[in-house]
């Protein structure tokens, strides 16, 4: 799969505000004592099963996730609070196969005048995002030991099944190529849908034009 026109929005947030939303088996990963909440809009392209071609109408769609960072068994990774996608097939398959909290949403992502215009509204409930964003500055890789690297270089995800069993899914891709970014937020109710209140300061922003990735099926962390 390929992730295109991706924006990382990150807010510093107290660990205690997330603890009840993350399984106790997962340690919330922190930077200088604080957790981070990420909201990441992008569009998917070239989604396919290994050895098969992309399927028309199912391989490209907008996606949006809300996440934090966790670790277990010395493996840092991502914990998703929610994932919204415009593809009903993706929502159904990811819930069943990866135990991820996907939701169907009406979404659009298009570029106009150098800005990415992004809109999402969940079809069940009132989780919405309306904004525009664009890259600003030169491309770079996150420096070792930096906050940027802590936030973006994650190579596995964690998920819990209906019985509470913990699973890990491996993700493989090249190091992120990122840029600084500018954004204008109009409507943003995704954290409120989780019962979270964001801090008043504007988020830390990073843009990436494209990242190609391979994901494996999830496996139990503890058989």
Secondary structure, DSSP 8 states (H G I E B T S, - for coil): -EEEEEEEEEEEE-THHHHTTS-TTSEE--BTTBEEEEEEEEEEES---TTS---TTTS-EEEEEEEEEEEETTEEEEEEEEEEES-HHHHHHHHHHH---EEEEEEEEEEETTEEEEEEEESSS--EEEEEEEEEEEEEE--TTSHHHHHH---EEEEE-TT--EEEEEEEE---EEEEEEEEEEEE-HHHHTT----SS--EEEEEEEEEEEE---EES--
